[in-house]
Amino acid sequence: MSTHIKSVEQFNTLVKQYPKVVVDFKAVWCGPCRLISPAFDKLAIAQKTRVESNGANVPDDTIFLTVDVDEVGEIAQRFNITAMPTFKFLVNGQEHSDLEILGASKPKLEASVKALATKSVFAAKPVEEEKPVAAEEKPVAAAEEKPVAAANQAAAEEAAAAAPAAAEAA
């Protein structure tokens, strides 16, 4: 079953606790929301079962949350929810809009949940800036790159010049 969110604090705590979060934004008066709700809960149960059947080898890293837009409107506003149901997918608290679903499509929901499982929860390491190297400190290999680049450019220019001649011959 999915976890029904009752407050912003509860939502924030669970998003911090779980690396992967699937959020169903819905309303009690929404007919399509009621139709897709059992499928959403089934996916949540399947995720839990997958974790339990595989034991410690598979971490419980995904949680399924249900947000009633009328009960916790602040969360719906934060995610710019304009239609229900809307499904949002978060990894490490960051929204993955490529997985977002507007509407009650069970096949799309299943596909996005499957795609979420492949998303890495490891943050990319920041790239260290390279320090500028003074001319006298440049390695020998860097000096050898210039003739190769010049040769590549010369070959490209020859090919461009030969193209009109080949077109005339044909």
Buried (B, 14 or more C-beta within 10 A) or exposed (E): EBBEBEEBEBBEEBBEEBBBBBBBBBBEEBEBBBEBBEBBBBBBEEBBEEBEEEEEEEEEBBBBBBBBBEBBEEBBEEBEBEEBBBBBBBBBEEBBEEBBBBEBBBEBBBEBBEEBEEBEEEEEEEEEEEEEEEEEEEEEEEEEEEEEEEEEEEEEEEEEEEEEEEEEEE
